[in-house]
Amino acid sequence: MSISFEISEIDVDTASQTLSIVWNDGETSFFPFDGLRKVCPCVFCRGGHEYMGKKMDPAELAKPAQREWRIRSVKPMGNYAIQIVWNDGHDSGLYRFEALRQLWEEFKLLEKT
């Protein structure tokens, strides 16, 4: 089965602090809010332009949450990314579909070890 970078469904579950993505190939990813916030791909969260494009660290998804988050909205950005609007107003990170899927695949491998 080939890996899909197309999303068919997104669900925000505030109670479980999880954003789930159903991919067009049937795979479902479960991202903890705190982990997603820690890997925010924006220039501010990354620490400068020289770190842009650097892979998101799947180990951040496995760490215990340091705080509870709320997601106000998830907006599609064309057919390549989503923009998450967090409860503190932060909204400048564009999470590319390909990067999210890669993050999920690497996280699954990390969990097996």
HELIX and SHEET records of a PDB file:
HELIX    1   1 PHE A   33  LYS A   38  1                                   6    
HELIX    2   2 VAL A   43  ARG A   46  1                                   4    
HELIX    3   3 HIS A   49  TYR A   51  5                                   3    
HELIX    4   4 ALA A   59  ALA A   62  1                                   4    
HELIX    5   5 PHE A   97  LYS A  112  1                                  16    
SHEET    1   A 3 ILE A   7  ASP A  13  0                                        
SHEET    2   A 3 THR A  18  TRP A  23 -1                                        
SHEET    3   A 3 THR A  28  PRO A  32 -1                                        
SHEET    1   B 3 ILE A  71  MET A  77  0                                        
SHEET    2   B 3 ALA A  81  TRP A  86 -1                                        
SHEET    3   B 3 LEU A  94  ARG A  96 -1                                        
END                                                                             
